[in-house]
Each structure stands twice: as C-alpha cells, then as structure tokens.
C-alpha cells in the first residue's frame, strides 16, 4: 500500500513539474526543430515576394531573421532551397534544407491550387518530422470554419482578424508569377558547398531569443493567417509523399535523441530577442521616415522645376509677344502710307487730265462766248482745288477711298461739262440771235398794235 501511495505521489510530482515546465513556454512552442522556422513569417514573406527566386533569397537572408534552422548540428544555419513541382494546375513548392553533399530534409511545402473560375487557394504545410502531423498555416479565408474542429488554433486578444478570398490570393505577385504563360518552372540550383555569393552562414540563435524577436510580430501574423487542420488539396498526400518528399534519417535520429533540445537552454535570452525587435522596428521606422522624406523632397524638387519651366516659358512667350508688337505696330503705318501713296497718284493724274481738259474749253468759252460756258468753267475751277486738296490732305485709307470716287466724278463731270459748254455756247450764239431778234420784233409788233388801238 505504501509503495502504491509513493508511486502515485511521485507520478503527480513529475506531472506537476512537467506542467509547470510547460507553462514556461508560450502557445507557439512545439518542442520540435520546426520551432526555429516560423511558418507564419514564411507565409507572410511568400505573400510579399514577386518571384520564387526572390523568395528564396529573402528566406536565407540574416536580416529577415526567419531561418534559424541547424538540422545537421554543425553550429551554422542551414541553407534552404526552393523548388516547384507542377502537377496540372497545382504547384507544390518545397522548402528543403541542405544538410550534406547528398543529404537533404524537407522543411515545409506550399500547395497552390488554381480552381476553375480563376480562384486560388494556398496552404503552407510543415513537414511532420519537424512540426508534427497537420501543422498547416493558411490565410484567414472568408468562410465559416468547421464548428466540429477543435484543433490547435492559436487565438490572441486584441487581434482584429482580416479575412481574404481566393480571388485576392490569386492577385498575390508570386501567384501571378507562377501562373503566368511565360513562367519557367523554378528549381533551385544550389547544393552543398555551392551557394550564392550573397549568402554567408551565421550561428543560430537560441530559441527563446528567436521567439522573443518574433513574439511581437504574432499579432500581425494572426491578423492575416491561421492554423488549419487538414490539407485542402485532396491529392496532396498521394502526390507529395509518393514522388516529392525528401527526408533525412539522421534528422529523425537526432530528434529522438534530443539533440535539438539544447536550443531551449537559454530562456533568459528572450529579453535580448525582444530588444532586437525594438531596435529593428526603430531602424525600419527611421528608414521609412527617411524614404518618405526623400520622396517628399523629390516631389518638391519636381514641382519647383515644373513651376520654373512654366515661368520660363511664360516669360519667353511674353518677350516674344513684346518683340512682335512693335513690328506689327510699325507695319500698319507703312501699309497706310503705301495705300495713301497708291491713292494719291491716281488723284494727281486725274487732276492733270481734268485741268488739261477744262483749260481748252475754258479758253474757247472765253473767246467765243460768254454766259453759259463761264459757269461750268468756274465750277470746274472750283472743284479742281477741292479735288487736289482732298488727295493731298487725306491721312487714312477711308479718306483715300472716298477721294478716288470723288476724283472720278469730277473728271467725268468736268469732261462732260466742258465739251457741251463749247457746243452750247457756240450753238447758242447763233441760235440766240435769231430768237432774240424774233422775240424782240414779235414783241414790238404785238405791243404796238394794242397800243394803237
């Protein structure tokens, strides 16, 4: 009885110690090598990438602080390759760790399936050796989750969940890239001892340090992503486990032996990880602020240059108009003078001809007769000075225009009056004598008879 009681108490103490130890770890803790590769961060990085090559490069950069895996236990972070295996409209994108010359271990796999209507669904599934069975991360799809599922779904307070749709997933840059007609299937060409020039391995952090850094990112991760309970692509297990998956027996042996447990040996390092997060956020904020300020300066410089060009163009335009204005103003008097000269010459000619024509009749009239011919001659002489004065005094086009008709009228009138004047005067001299005599004699006769009576 005592032995049974002692055994029961010992079991309870061990369980209590295990529970107490478990309480020292957050909900994200798995106790497996996958703790050192945060799949939420991997999904977020994948969404932000434009190509698979760019995704692989960012995944292996030290500054992103996502990869913290050391599966071959050599004291340095492993290089992770990215390879795409296409099966119809499904892309199986595998993240694989390079452990040795001929040794590899799959870490996680994206399943990207394009549906008939153009929608795309995506999941990130951790390898069961590193994360356990059905450790799946996916976007917060706008659909009703299975109410009967009570799996390991991490929920946090003060987190606003942002849902997405399959259409929105199809618009991710990397999704558009792999479904583009020009896409060439990406298979990483790097292997053991042959790495890209930009990559330099670094010593991995202790898990608490790594988690301390990522802890403050989890509210963002849970806003957009969630843990799911089963693969969405129904042929995932048959296809992936049947022809794609690569695993290392040495990794399985190290997991069983507890080799990777040493990464949890520095819980005090979490504060250092949180300090690194604060420093990183501050640096990023400064970088973003400087980029925004630089963009503002560039915009201001562009605006100032545009305004300067506009002012220069307006100045040149006004200067050109000022230069053209005197020329235009000067050309108008010249044209007026030219018109005046053109109208003056015909006026002079008309006066000369008129004077010539009127002189002869005037002479003839004065010689042969007096009376009627003198009046037209006098009128002719009076109009000639007026005509001459009008043609010489006119200062604009309108006056010149009125001068020409006036001159022509005077010419025709004078010409007509001169000739008839001569004829009338000469004819009237003969005719007037007889009628005059007749009138006088008749008058005398008629007046005499009544007088006698």
Beta strands, then each sheet from edge to edge (+ up, - down):
strand 1: 79-87
strand 2: 90-100
strand 3: 103-114
strand 4: 120-126
strand 5: 136-139
strand 6: 225-228
sheet 1: 1+ 2- 3+ 4- 5+ 6-
end
